[in-house]
Amino acid sequence: MAEIKRSLAVVIGINQYLNGIPVLNTAVNDASEIARTLRKKYEYQVLRLLDDDATADKLNNLFSAFEQQKLPLPDGSFIQIQESDRLLFYFAGHGIALDALDNLDGPAGFIVPQDAKMDNDATLLPMKRMHDALLKLPCRHLLVILDCCFGGAFRWAGQREAVRRDKVYQERYERFISSCAQQVITSAGDDEKATDSLFKFGQRTENDAHSPFADLILKALNGDADLSDDGVLTATELYVYLHSELGKINTKQTPGFSQLKRHDKGEYIFPI
């Protein structure tokens, strides 16, 4: 059976936006706690980028490293990413979509770096740039999680309906591990309206430690989303859990689930 030899993660959270962009209250805490859980419970090696570590230049440098199939480390060194690695990419911060109503190909989605300017589209980071850089990674298993407004604009491959799976028996587990899995979960759809000239940013509850979406991810990573009760959390189960539970508390926010074009029959897996 093909084994996953290393578990890697890039976890980004931005609260303290500059240049008049509204600050967020929970993104940094969300990213910090998810990074901690991945390290402690799942033994991931995590690159954590918070606030001023997530400027436009630094995020572009990160994606340039991805294009070279590398993961940069804080000390300036790099990890050469291998086919046998798995990588989780998580972003919590502002996201916007331009021309969502007029573009026949769907909205042009952007994530917002910490130092972006509201009146300068060139300071935003296109989701297509992020998507293309992630596709350069050779790792067999990749899971992208975007907790931002208009995250559903990151749907470059055809979306497939997620369904609840039966228990993961050994032969299915081996197929999930050995086949390519490149899956994307977003906290909101791509149909929230924003125009070219007026950016409407999402609001997070001021008194909560986490966004509702991140809170559910943390519960899922601690076992609440093992729908088949087989000790394995798949990306599909995670999405089904998020979609179901988030709908109970916020009917205006609909998580999305899609696959990148290299996706085959694999599943990104967390052994609970």
C-alpha positions in Angstrom: 0.0 0.0 0.0 1.3 3.5 -0.8 1.9 5.3 2.4 1.7 8.9 3.4 5.1 9.7 4.8 4.7 13.3 6.0 1.8 15.5 7.0 2.3 19.2 6.2 0.1 22.2 6.7 0.0 25.9 5.8 -2.4 27.8 8.1 -3.1 31.5 7.5 -5.1 33.8 9.6 -5.5 37.6 9.3 -7.3 39.9 11.8 -5.4 43.1 11.7 -6.0 44.4 8.2 -4.4 47.7 7.2 -5.5 50.6 4.9 -9.0 50.9 6.2 -10.1 47.4 5.6 -12.3 46.2 8.5 -10.5 44.1 11.1 -11.7 40.6 11.9 -12.1 39.2 15.4 -11.5 35.5 15.2 -9.4 34.6 12.1 -6.1 34.5 14.0 -7.5 32.5 16.8 -9.1 30.1 14.3 -5.8 29.6 12.5 -3.8 29.3 15.7 -6.1 26.6 17.2 -6.3 24.6 14.0 -2.5 24.7 13.7 -2.2 23.6 17.3 -4.7 20.7 16.8 -2.9 19.6 13.6 0.4 19.6 15.4 -0.7 17.9 18.7 -3.3 15.5 17.6 -2.2 14.6 14.0 1.6 15.3 14.2 1.6 17.8 11.3 4.5 20.0 10.5 2.8 23.4 10.3 3.8 26.7 8.7 1.6 29.3 10.5 1.2 32.8 8.9 -0.6 35.3 11.0 -1.4 39.0 10.3 1.9 40.7 9.1 3.2 37.3 8.0 0.4 37.3 5.4 1.1 40.4 3.4 0.8 40.4 -0.4 4.6 39.9 -0.9 4.8 37.1 1.6 1.8 35.3 0.2 3.1 35.6 -3.3 6.4 34.3 -2.1 4.6 31.3 -0.6 2.9 30.6 -3.9 6.1 31.0 -5.8 7.6 28.3 -3.5 4.6 26.1 -4.2 5.3 26.5 -7.9 8.8 25.1 -7.2 7.3 22.3 -5.2 8.7 23.6 -2.0 7.3 24.6 1.4 9.2 27.5 3.0 10.1 27.4 6.6 10.4 30.4 9.0 14.2 30.0 9.2 14.5 30.6 5.5 15.0 26.9 4.6 12.6 24.8 2.4 11.0 21.4 2.5 11.0 19.7 -0.9 7.4 18.4 -1.2 7.2 14.8 -2.4 4.4 12.7 -3.9 4.1 10.8 -0.7 3.4 13.9 1.4 -0.1 15.2 2.3 -0.7 18.9 2.6 -3.5 20.9 4.2 -3.9 24.6 3.2 -6.1 26.7 5.4 -7.0 30.4 5.0 -9.1 32.5 7.4 -9.5 36.2 6.4 -11.3 38.4 4.0 -12.3 37.2 0.6 -14.1 39.1 -2.2 -15.5 38.4 -5.6 -15.6 40.9 -8.5 -18.0 40.9 -11.4 -19.9 38.1 -9.8 -23.1 39.1 -11.7 -21.7 39.8 -15.1 -19.0 37.3 -15.7 -20.3 34.2 -17.6 -17.5 32.2 -16.2 -18.5 33.0 -12.6 -17.1 35.5 -10.2 -13.4 36.4 -10.1 -12.4 35.5 -6.6 -9.7 37.0 -4.5 -8.2 36.5 -1.0 -7.3 39.7 0.7 -3.7 40.0 2.0 -3.1 42.0 5.2 -1.7 45.0 3.4 -4.2 45.1 0.5 -5.9 48.4 -0.5 -9.6 48.6 -1.1 -9.2 50.8 -4.1 -6.5 48.8 -5.8 -7.4 45.4 -7.3 -3.7 44.8 -8.0 -3.1 44.4 -4.2 -5.5 41.5 -4.0 -4.4 38.0 -4.5 -6.4 36.1 -7.2 -7.8 32.8 -6.2 -6.7 31.6 -9.6 -3.0 32.4 -8.7 -3.5 30.4 -5.5 -5.2 27.5 -7.4 -2.5 27.3 -10.0 0.3 27.3 -7.5 -1.4 24.5 -5.4 -1.8 22.4 -8.6 2.0 22.5 -9.0 2.5 20.6 -5.8 3.3 16.9 -6.4 1.8 15.7 -3.1 -0.8 12.9 -3.7 -3.2 14.3 -1.0 -4.1 18.0 -0.8 -7.0 19.5 1.2 -7.8 23.3 0.7 -10.0 24.9 3.3 -11.1 28.5 2.8 -12.9 30.4 5.6 -13.7 33.6 3.8 -16.5 35.4 2.0 -17.0 34.3 -1.6 -14.7 31.3 -1.0 -16.9 29.3 -3.4 -15.3 31.2 -6.3 -12.4 28.8 -5.8 -14.2 26.1 -7.9 -11.9 25.6 -10.8 -12.8 21.9 -11.2 -16.4 20.6 -11.6 -18.1 20.3 -8.3 -19.5 16.9 -7.4 -22.2 16.3 -4.8 -20.8 15.0 -1.6 -22.6 12.1 0.0 -22.3 10.3 3.3 -20.1 7.2 2.9 -20.3 3.8 4.5 -17.6 2.7 6.8 -14.1 2.8 5.5 -13.1 -0.9 5.2 -9.4 -1.8 4.7 -9.6 -2.1 0.9 -11.4 1.3 0.6 -8.9 2.9 3.0 -6.0 1.7 0.8 -7.7 3.1 -2.3 -8.3 6.4 -0.5 -4.6 6.6 0.5 -3.1 5.3 -2.8 -5.3 7.4 -5.2 -4.9 11.1 -5.7 -7.1 13.3 -3.5 -7.2 17.0 -4.2 -10.3 18.4 -2.4 -11.6 21.9 -1.5 -13.9 22.9 1.2 -15.1 26.5 1.4 -17.1 28.2 4.2 -19.4 30.1 1.8 -20.7 30.0 -1.7 -19.7 32.2 -4.6 -23.1 33.9 -5.0 -22.8 36.5 -2.3 -23.1 39.8 -4.1 -20.2 42.3 -4.3 -19.5 44.9 -7.0 -16.3 46.2 -8.5 -16.4 49.5 -6.5 -18.0 48.5 -3.2 -16.4 45.7 -1.2 -18.7 44.1 1.4 -16.8 42.1 3.9 -18.2 39.4 6.1 -18.8 39.9 9.7 -17.7 37.6 12.5 -19.4 37.5 15.9 -17.3 39.7 18.2 -17.9 37.7 21.4 -17.0 34.3 19.9 -13.6 32.8 20.1 -14.0 31.2 16.6 -16.0 31.7 13.5 -18.9 29.1 13.4 -17.2 27.4 10.5 -13.8 27.1 12.3 -15.5 26.0 15.5 -17.1 23.1 13.6 -13.8 22.2 11.9 -12.2 21.9 15.4 -15.1 19.8 16.6 -14.7 17.6 13.5 -11.0 17.2 14.0 -11.7 16.0 17.6 -14.1 13.3 16.4 -17.5 14.8 16.0 -17.6 14.3 12.2 -16.8 10.6 12.0 -20.2 9.9 10.6 -19.5 6.3 9.9 -18.0 5.7 13.3 -15.0 3.9 11.9 -12.1 5.9 13.3 -11.4 7.7 10.1 -12.5 11.2 9.1 -12.6 11.8 5.3 -12.8 15.1 3.6 -16.3 14.1 2.3 -17.4 13.4 5.9 -16.0 16.7 7.0 -17.9 18.6 4.3 -21.2 16.7 5.1 -20.8 17.6 8.8 -20.0 21.2 8.1 -22.9 21.6 5.7 -25.3 20.0 8.1 -24.3 21.7 11.3 -23.6 25.1 9.8 -27.1 25.1 8.3 -28.6 24.8 11.7 -27.0 28.0 12.9 -26.5 30.1 9.8 -28.9 29.4 6.9 -27.3 32.3 4.8 -23.8 30.6 4.7 -23.5 27.4 2.6 -20.2 25.5 2.6 -19.0 24.3 -0.8 -17.2 21.1 -1.8 -15.2 20.5 -5.0 -12.2 18.8 -6.4 -9.2 20.0 -8.3 -8.6 18.5 -11.8 -6.0 16.0 -10.6 -8.4 14.4 -8.1 -9.0 10.7 -8.7 -10.6 8.3 -6.3 -8.7 9.2 -3.2 -9.9 10.9 0.0 -8.0 13.2 2.3 -8.0 11.4 5.6 -7.6 12.1 9.3 -7.3 9.0 11.5 -9.4 10.1 14.5 
